Amino acid sequence: MTGAQYSVAIGEVEIDDEFWSPWVTRNRDVTIEYQYEQLEESGTLENFRRAIDGKEGGFQGMWFQDSDAYKWIEAASYELTKGDDPDLRERVDEVIGLVADAQEPDGYVNTYFQLVEPEKKWTNLHMLHELYCAGHLIEAAVAHYEATDETTLLDVAVDFADHVDDVFGDEIDGVPGHEEIELALVKLYRVTDEDRYLDLAQYFVDLRGHDDRLEWELAHLSEIAGDEFSSDDWEGSIHDGSKTVFLEEGEYDGSYAQAHAPVRDQDAADGHSVRAMYLYAAMTDLVAERGDDELRAALDRLWENMTTKQMYVTGGIGPEHEHEGFTEDYDLPNDTAYAETCAAIGSVFWNQRLFELTREAKYADLIERTLYNGFLAGVGLDGKRFFYVNPLASSGNHHRKGWFTCACCPPNAARLFASLGQYLYSTSGGELSVNQYIGSTLETTVDGIDVTLDQSSAIPWDEGVSVVIEANGTVPVNFRVPEWCAEATVTIDGEPVDHGESDYVRLERAWDGELVELTFAQEPTVVAAHPDVEADAGRVAVERGPLVYTAEAVDNDRPLHQYRVPDDADVKETHDTALLNGVTVLSVDVAVPSLDGWDGELYRPATETDNEPSSLELIPYYAWDNREPGDMQVWHRSDND
């Protein structure tokens, strides 16, 4: 095999970090347990029980609800990789038993179709998510196998993948409306060495944009699945909803599912943002495994378009609610931003693959931005409340919820927290790269050389990182210089290292417990958006280190729209250990309208008005909506407006 999704395994990294450890521990002790309870309360596990009993009807929840259980298994399996937990193992075995017992003799398992429309399997590829659910089953199976060496779920996944391989390309030519199985099949190939799974992933990727199956389904609604299932939480039936997202002015438009053109010809991130991220991740996997210059060039174009024209400052993507996705260049509204948590997670998945493929710092930089902002905001400080949608402005009526009718985001967040160690380091290219500055211990092998690395990090609140490295041979170690760093210094055992202006500081030696100390200067920075971003015209945002900051009404006396932030604002930093589990608060010197002379007046000549000095209090964006409700905004009126 020529490529690897993650060159460092979860079990090789143990996180011990002042900032991230509470999140990771809470995910293990609170979130995963809470989500198991939600699988019971939502009927997800009961659907499997009913499928085992052969009962028709009685399906509960969204038609792709099986995937919630699979993502939970994946997250729980990652935790078992890091240490045995008999109670958690018992629950994982219980859920796996339900899935295995529900599987049909030919390998098929999907409780919606088994309970509701068993005669219409594989007829509604664009909306009913059979292949999407199959993909999450495969991902869960690979995670469980790698955690336990047991094949109880892997056998289920292999049988289902074999069934899919038998059906597609022979009986049916078609692609999933929601990508996911493509990247999962590459994972399955990597643990089984079965080329047929890699071939099947290639088939689905190559057929997208060439296939008219999705268009055919819209013209034959009476012949496909979906009529018997509807929900009050869905605007109309499955068919009506699919028409909304697949038709443009009455004509078929496959861009919602990235099926509007062959993937090698696509130039811009388009359609449903989560689907796009999963597709691009699979494309990157295929480039890693087989090499494909055209596919690689397409990935470069798509990444460039997304990051320079269609991405929020938080790393969030996909502004539009109607189709949960991308719209057009520079369309980045704040109060109506969708920026789905799952899309941020998908972006992390894709960018980690791109980094493993290229070892370019820009991908690790984007992972960092997304982790601290677009992703982390999606989870409440209690570990039991979640954002599906992540706006950059709010009037105080947008809040996290414990669960959703469409509950894709909470278990997706759980599996990212549980696997966080995979994103910190890389051994691709025969060199060790330190990509994320999160306190941790790494024990791995680089080109046959055993390496132990102990990292202590004060980021995001402070500037210092210390790393002790031991190895039984000479190993190049690369330290990323973050894009936000104003000035970096590096020493080895106290001796300065001249590192130039490179994105990575490369140190090669026979390591014997040397101490590498890095300082990454953090300065609060006032940033502006591209002039074509209408929503941010005349506005600025404030960043410090990897964090984007926001204002909440609870911290400020005036309505937020009254504050004007100068481009060269003086910003004071204070770390408050008692606030929001401990955060660095920024106090920005700003101007506000003077209220003198306004009594009894609604309008006055502008020449008779004046401003007065004030201060605007800011907290990290990820921490908003954890206190009393009120207005929130990331982008503030500029004093130069």
Sequence and secondary structure as in RCSB ss.txt:
>XXXX:A:sequence
MTGAQYSVAIGEVEIDDEFWSPWVTRNRDVTIEYQYEQLEESGTLENFRRAIDGKEGGFQGMWFQDSDAYKWIEA
ASYELTKGDDPDLRERVDEVIGLVADAQEPDGYVNTYFQLVEPEKKWTNLHMLHELYCAGHLIEAAVAHYEATDE
TTLLDVAVDFADHVDDVFGDEIDGVPGHEEIELALVKLYRVTDEDRYLDLAQYFVDLRGHDDRLEWELAHLSEIA
GDEFSSDDWEGSIHDGSKTVFLEEGEYDGSYAQAHAPVRDQDAADGHSVRAMYLYAAMTDLVAERGDDELRAALD
RLWENMTTKQMYVTGGIGPEHEHEGFTEDYDLPNDTAYAETCAAIGSVFWNQRLFELTREAKYADLIERTLYNGF
LAGVGLDGKRFFYVNPLASSGNHHRKGWFTCACCPPNAARLFASLGQYLYSTSGGELSVNQYIGSTLETTVDGID
VTLDQSSAIPWDEGVSVVIEANGTVPVNFRVPEWCAEATVTIDGEPVDHGESDYVRLERAWDGELVELTFAQEPT
VVAAHPDVEADAGRVAVERGPLVYTAEAVDNDRPLHQYRVPDDADVKETHDTALLNGVTVLSVDVAVPSLDGWDG
ELYRPATETDNEPSSLELIPYYAWDNREPGDMQVWHRSDND
>XXXX:A:secstr
    S SS GGGEEE  TTHHHHHHHIIIIIHHHHHHHHHHTTHHHHHHHHHHT  S   S TTTHHHHHHHHHH
HHHHHHHS  HHHHHHHHHHHHHHHHH  TTS   HHHHHT GGGTTS TTTS HHHHHHHHHHHHHHHHHHH  
 HHHHHHHHHHHHHHHHBTTTB    SS  HHHHHHHHHHHH  HHHHHHHHHHHHHTTT  HHHHHHH GGGST
TTT B TTSSSBHHHHHHHHHEETTEE GGGGT SS GGG  S  SBHHHHHHHHHHHHHHHHHH  HHHHHHHH
HHHHHHHHHSB TTS B  BTTTTB  STT   STT    HHHHHHHHHHHHHHHHHH  HHHHHHHHHIIIIII
GGGB TTSS B SS  SEESS    BS  SS  HHHHHHHHHHTGGGGTEE GGGSEEE S   EEEEEEETTEE
EEEEEEE TTTSSEEEEEEEEEEEEEEEEE  TT S EEEEETTEE   TT SEEEEEEEEEEEEEEEEE    E
EE   TT GGGTTEEEEEETTEEEEEEGGG SS GGG EE TT  EEEEEETTSTTSEEEEEEEEEEE  TT TT
 S   GGG  EEEEEEEEEEGGGTTSSS   EESSEEETT 
